[in-house]
Amino acid sequence: MQIVMIPRSYLGKWSLGLAGTFMIAFIVFLVLTQVPTGFNGLPPGFDPLVAFIFAMVLVVISVATIVTGLISLIKHKERSTLVIGGMIITFWFGLVGAVGQYLI
């Protein structure tokens, strides 16, 4: 079994692209929520509904990354370290972080 760095299958490339999109959106979300805070812990004029919607968008991107990555791993025998790493990162920050934020 040969382990490579860059994905070769179409779904592996999609999974890697979705993981990159997730990381960019996650950083934007962190920057938007870390500016000086108002009364409710969010930036002044920042609606909590917008924060919830943005968190759900991150969860959807995370699920899409994991699903496309798993399909490429199982069906197309993709053994790219970037695909596996992207799946782990988006699982941890996307599903565990965003869902856990609203459960606690």
WOFEN-V308476 format. One record per backbone hydrogen bond with DSSP energy under -0.5 kcal/mol. NH is the residue of the N-H (numbers start at 1). CO is the residue of the C=O. E is the energy in kcal/mol with one decimal. If there is no record, write none. Layout:
NH,CO,E  NH,CO,E
This chain:
3,1,-0.5  4,2,-0.5  4,79,-1.3  13,9,-1.9  14,10,-1.9  15,11,-2.6  16,12,-2.1  17,13,-2.4  18,14,-2.6  19,15,-2.1  20,16,-2.0  21,17,-2.3  22,18,-2.5  23,19,-2.2  24,20,-2.1  25,21,-2.5  26,22,-2.7  27,23,-2.2  28,24,-2.3  29,25,-2.4  30,26,-2.3  31,27,-2.5  32,28,-2.6  33,29,-1.8  34,30,-0.8  34,31,-0.6  38,42,-3.3  41,38,-0.9  44,36,-0.7  46,43,-2.4  47,45,-0.7  50,47,-0.6  51,47,-1.6  52,48,-2.2  53,49,-2.6  54,50,-2.6  55,51,-2.2  56,52,-2.2  57,53,-2.1  58,54,-2.0  59,55,-1.8  60,56,-2.4  61,57,-2.4  62,58,-2.2  63,59,-2.7  64,60,-2.5  65,61,-2.3  66,62,-2.3  67,63,-2.8  68,64,-2.4  69,65,-2.2  70,66,-2.7  71,67,-2.4  72,68,-2.2  73,69,-2.2  74,70,-2.8  75,71,-2.3  76,71,-1.0  78,72,-2.5  81,4,-2.2  82,5,-1.2  84,80,-1.9  85,81,-2.6  86,82,-2.5  87,83,-2.2  88,84,-2.1  89,85,-2.6  90,86,-2.5  91,87,-2.0  92,88,-2.5  93,89,-2.6  94,90,-1.8  95,90,-0.9  95,91,-0.9  96,91,-1.9  97,92,-1.3  98,93,-0.6  98,94,-1.0  99,95,-1.6  100,95,-0.5  100,96,-1.4  101,97,-1.6  102,98,-0.9  102,99,-0.6  103,99,-1.0  104,100,-1.6
